[in-house]
Amino acid sequence: MRANYKMQRLFVPDDLSAGAEFEPDSQQSHYLMHVLRLGEGAEILVFNGRDGEWTAAVTARTKRAVRLTVQAQQRPQPPLPDLVYCFAPLKVGRQDYLIQKAVEMGAGVLQPVLTQHTQGKITGERMHANAVEAAEQCGVLAVPTVGEALKFERLLAGWDTERRLVFCDEDASTNNPLPALQAITEKKLALLVGPEGGFSEEERHMLRALPFVTAIPLGPRILRADTAAVAALAVMQATVGDW
């Protein structure tokens, strides 16, 4: 069953099953009452990343809170996409955009990586909030997990060598990413995108020397890191992903 995009969607932490009742948090209650202006009997869609998507009805209202009663399941819970998105943190606005687009495009794990040229800061709570917002707006039910930030060397040292790691190489000798991607046979995939300053020469040398790594270019133009991330996710999903 496809999502009903005409209904508002709300991510909640509560367990969901027919007849379950709960109160959304204060911000969500304010949104339902004063922005959407929902009265008793109004319905929305709720999901928690575990139990699928359900309709829920407003069954009680006070001045500060709303009570929701879960009704019927609309969609079962899908598995989390098996695409790991590794990225160097960016400045706040661009990183928010990057996280949202990664969720929309099928990332199952968001893994911050601290490289030599990383300038942005990591806020796990903010990244999760952006992932949830993207999921609410785009009909996504499996909200990606947010990993703890890892230093570049630690990421590679602990890598699952059965997962192919694709990285965006600005110094590639060609502009066409398709031949390298089409040569990938592994089903388990990950993408690594560097910071605004790019990977250092030492980091590129380390990546190119690893047998589980594939370097790809992203065309003849210089792209900002957030643009490169979206472009790389799109070409990967279209070539060897779930598109």
C-alpha positions in Angstrom: 0.0 0.0 0.0 1.3 3.4 -0.9 1.5 6.3 1.5 -1.5 8.6 1.7 0.3 11.9 1.1 -2.9 13.9 1.7 -2.8 13.2 5.4 -0.3 14.7 7.8 2.4 12.3 9.0 4.0 12.4 12.5 7.0 10.5 13.9 6.4 9.3 17.4 8.5 7.2 19.9 5.5 5.3 21.2 4.7 1.6 20.3 2.0 1.4 17.7 -0.8 -1.1 17.6 -4.6 -1.0 17.2 -6.3 0.7 20.1 -3.0 2.1 21.6 -3.3 5.6 23.1 -0.6 8.2 23.7 0.0 11.9 24.0 2.5 13.5 21.5 5.1 15.7 23.0 4.4 19.4 23.7 5.8 20.6 20.4 3.8 18.1 18.4 0.7 18.8 20.4 1.1 22.5 19.6 1.6 21.7 15.9 -1.6 19.6 15.8 -3.8 22.0 17.7 -2.6 25.4 16.6 -1.0 24.9 13.2 -3.1 22.1 11.7 -6.1 23.1 14.0 -7.2 19.5 14.3 -10.3 18.8 16.4 -11.6 15.7 18.0 -12.1 12.9 15.4 -9.5 14.3 13.0 -7.1 11.7 11.6 -3.3 11.7 10.9 -0.7 9.1 10.0 1.8 8.1 12.7 5.0 6.0 12.5 7.9 5.2 14.8 10.4 3.4 12.5 9.5 0.0 14.0 5.8 -0.8 13.7 4.9 0.5 10.2 2.5 3.4 9.5 -0.9 3.7 11.2 -3.9 6.1 11.2 -4.5 7.7 14.5 -7.5 9.9 15.6 -7.6 12.8 18.0 -9.8 11.5 20.8 -9.2 14.2 23.4 -7.9 17.8 23.6 -6.9 20.1 26.5 -5.4 23.6 26.3 -1.9 22.1 26.1 -2.1 18.5 24.9 -3.7 16.2 22.4 -4.5 12.5 22.9 -4.3 10.2 19.9 -5.8 6.7 19.6 -4.2 4.4 17.0 -6.7 2.8 14.6 -5.5 0.7 11.6 -2.2 -0.1 10.0 -1.8 1.5 6.6 1.7 0.1 5.7 3.9 -2.6 7.2 7.4 -1.7 8.4 9.9 -2.1 5.6 13.5 -3.1 6.3 16.1 -0.4 6.7 17.8 0.4 3.4 21.3 -1.3 3.3 23.1 1.8 2.0 25.7 3.3 4.4 26.3 7.0 3.7 29.6 8.3 5.1 30.2 12.0 5.0 32.5 14.7 6.4 30.5 17.2 8.5 29.7 20.5 6.8 28.5 23.9 8.1 25.1 23.6 9.7 22.8 24.7 6.9 24.4 22.6 4.3 24.6 19.6 6.6 20.9 19.8 7.4 20.2 19.7 3.6 22.7 16.9 3.1 21.0 14.7 5.8 17.5 15.3 4.5 18.5 14.4 0.9 20.3 11.3 2.0 17.2 10.1 3.8 15.0 10.8 0.8 17.4 9.0 -1.5 17.6 5.7 0.4 20.4 5.9 3.0 20.0 3.4 5.8 22.9 4.6 8.0 24.3 8.1 8.4 28.0 7.9 9.4 29.9 11.1 10.1 33.6 10.9 9.3 36.3 13.3 10.6 38.8 13.9 7.8 41.9 16.1 7.7 40.0 19.0 6.1 36.7 18.6 8.1 35.4 22.0 9.3 31.8 21.3 10.4 30.6 20.1 13.8 28.6 17.0 14.7 25.3 17.2 16.5 23.8 13.8 16.6 20.5 15.0 18.0 20.2 17.6 15.1 21.0 15.0 12.5 18.4 12.7 13.9 15.8 15.5 13.9 16.6 16.3 10.2 16.3 12.6 9.3 12.9 12.4 11.0 11.7 15.6 9.3 12.7 14.2 5.9 11.0 10.9 6.7 7.8 12.7 7.7 7.6 14.7 4.5 8.6 12.0 2.1 6.7 9.0 3.2 9.8 7.2 4.6 9.1 4.7 7.3 12.5 3.3 8.0 14.4 6.2 9.7 18.2 5.9 9.2 20.4 5.3 12.2 23.0 8.0 13.0 26.4 6.7 13.8 28.9 8.2 16.2 31.5 10.3 14.4 34.6 8.4 13.5 38.1 9.5 12.5 38.9 8.7 8.9 41.6 6.1 9.8 39.3 4.4 12.4 36.5 4.1 9.8 38.8 2.3 7.4 40.4 0.1 10.0 37.1 -1.2 11.2 35.5 -1.5 7.8 33.4 -4.6 6.8 35.4 -5.6 3.7 32.4 -7.3 2.2 30.8 -3.9 1.8 32.0 -2.0 -1.3 33.0 1.6 -0.4 32.6 4.1 -3.2 34.3 7.5 -2.8 34.1 10.7 -4.8 37.5 11.3 -6.2 38.0 14.8 -7.5 41.4 13.8 -9.0 40.0 10.9 -11.1 41.4 10.6 -14.7 37.9 10.5 -16.3 34.7 12.3 -15.9 32.4 9.3 -16.3 31.5 7.4 -13.1 29.4 4.7 -14.9 32.2 2.1 -15.9 33.5 2.0 -12.3 30.1 1.6 -10.8 28.9 -1.0 -13.3 31.9 -3.1 -12.4 30.7 -3.5 -8.8 29.4 -6.9 -7.9 28.8 -6.5 -4.2 25.3 -6.1 -2.9 26.4 -4.3 0.2 27.3 -0.7 -0.6 28.5 2.5 1.0 29.3 6.0 -0.2 32.0 8.3 1.2 31.9 12.0 0.4 34.6 14.3 1.6 34.5 17.9 3.1 34.4 21.2 1.3 38.2 21.1 1.1 38.2 17.6 -0.4 40.2 14.7 0.8 43.9 15.2 1.5 46.5 13.6 -0.8 47.3 11.1 2.0 43.6 10.2 2.5 43.2 9.6 -1.3 46.3 7.5 -1.3 44.9 5.4 1.6 41.6 4.9 -0.1 43.0 4.0 -3.5 45.2 1.3 -1.9 42.3 -0.6 -0.4 40.7 -3.5 -2.4 37.2 -2.8 -1.2 37.2 0.8 -2.4 36.0 2.1 -5.7 36.8 5.7 -6.8 34.4 7.5 -9.0 34.4 11.0 -10.6 31.4 13.3 -10.7 31.8 14.9 -14.1 33.8 17.8 -15.4 32.6 20.5 -13.0 33.7 21.3 -9.4 30.9 20.6 -7.0 30.3 21.7 -3.5 30.3 18.9 -1.0 26.5 18.9 -0.4 25.9 18.9 -4.2 28.4 16.2 -4.7 26.6 14.1 -2.1 23.3 14.3 -3.9 24.8 13.7 -7.3 26.8 10.6 -6.0 23.8 9.1 -4.3 21.7 9.6 -7.4 24.2 8.0 -9.8 24.8 5.1 -7.3 21.2 4.3 -6.7 20.4 4.5 -10.5 23.4 2.3 -11.4 23.9 -0.3 -8.7 21.3 0.6 -6.0 17.5 0.1 -5.6 16.3 2.4 -8.4 
